[in-house]
């Protein structure tokens, strides 16, 4: 099935799986250890049921929303996703352009395979830059300065990754970055000739923003430690306050599950909080983000907007998150699978699917505008 024919985000996931070697697909699709949190992120949305209003004129509905102080065509922003170019050359730019065309914010990952400047030139729109906290403080400061110079409207600090998680699929598949070729993964790569030809034609991608950083550990069996090797486990509240004081634009903090942490972030002047468990890719056993959302919303008490990511696969999920108090969701894998399956048209298809499903769900629930989505639309036995 071509990406343009996909009827759901799951269709795009299946199309990406058919195109990619197992090791590459598993890197994007998988989670940490037993993948309990990965599964529970999705299950939390499945557990939540709706209570639609009847006899409402829904001939016209509007999906527009304010997201972190600016307009968006959906209550949605594109989450940061790293290493996209290993799945499809130019994949980062494809997703960024799809987001700009759809009128939603796009977040560039520190570990993207396109640079801060390349994205700003190729996909002008609402751009946010996500920063991992690196041991190399000079490089981190330089990245933040580059994002400021390139006109990014917001800086997103990820705080749930002091060390890398244990992603066992990657170790079993002998996958590491940069690639370490083994008999196992060479057979795997050769099984997807279209993908392999694209890699040969374009060359292995580079994590453009991390040039000069020490290479990861050599052994694929040490992938878990190599992923977190460059991150700074000493990062704390004082360091975050220093970034807040220095960054003159919007500051978004991603990776919060606890109400007390959210309360402290709101008090220190952050502009938005993202309820996130890193898509289940780091700490297995962490709470599902949708389950953690209401407590965070109560803790911030309207002082700052709350966003949520993890497990978003349907337009109805946007409505459910909004009904629980989120201003918007972040989607990562949805647009990622679209791009991996079909480039920019695939990423555009992912956003179109979510828009159509949200609009349809709003009509079926008797909600004419995003601002009218509230807790009364949730079924409480």
C-alpha positions, 0 to 999 in steps of 0.5 A: 500500500502506498502512503497516499492510500493509507487510511490510518497511522497503523497503515503507515506503520505497516508500510514503513515496516515493509520498506525498512530492514528489521533493525532500522524499523525496530529502532524507530518502533521499539521501546526499552526492556519489556516495552511495558510503557510503550504499550501502556501509552497506547492502552491508556487512550484505548481505556478512555471512553467518550460521552458525546453530546447529542443534538448539536449543530456540527455542520461546521467545526474548527480544529484550530488551536493556540499552541504555546502562544501561537496559532496551529491548525490542530491542537498538535505539534510534531515531536522531536525524532532523531536519526530519521535519515537512517530510515529515509534520506532527507526524512527530517526535512520531509517531516518539517516541510509537512508540518509547515504545510499543515500549519503546525509547529515542528520540533527539531531533535538534537540528534536529527540528520539535518542541521538547525540551519538546514531546517530553518532554510527548507521549512520556514514555519513555527520551529522549536529546537529540542536540546539534549543535555550534553556532557560537552557544555560548549557544544550544547551552548553553541547549539542553543545559540545557533537555534536563536540565530536561526529564528527558532521560536522555542527551545525544548529541554528534554529532562528525562534522559540522564542516561540512555535506556536499555533497548534490547531490540537494538542489541539483538539486531546488532544495531548501533550508530554509526553502523557496525556491520556484522553478518547478521545486519548485512543480511538484514540490510540486503533484504530491503534493496530499495532502502539499501540503494538509497543509503548507497546513493546518498551515503550514510547520514550524519547527525549534523548537530552533533558533529565533533561529539565523541563517537558511541561505543564500538560494540552493538551489545553496549548500545544501551550505554552508548546511547546515553554516553554523551548525556550529562547525568549531573544536570539539575534544577540550577542548570535548568534555571541558568538556561531559562535565564539565558534563553530569551524566547519560549522555553518548553520542558519535556519529560515530566510525569510528576505534579510536583516537578510540573509545579516547580517548572511553572514557578520558575518561569518555563513557558510550557510543560510536556508530559512525556516518558520518552515514548517508552524508549528509556525507563520501562515501567514509567506511567502512561503519559495520559494517566499522568496528565490530569495530575500535572494539569492540576499542579500547574493550575493554568499558569502554563500550557501542558502538552502530552506525547506518547501513544497518539495514533488517532484523531480521537486521541487529540480530543481525549488529551484535550478533554483531560486538560492538555493544550495539545499533543506532540506526535512523533512516530505518526509523522515519522512512519509517514515519512519513512513510508513515503517521504514528505507526502507520507508525513503529510498523509499522517497529519491529514489522517489525524486532522480528518479523524479529529474533525469527524470525532468532534462532530460525532461528539458535539464539539464545534471548536477545540476550545469547547472540548472539555471533561464532560465529553469523557465517559465516567461510569 
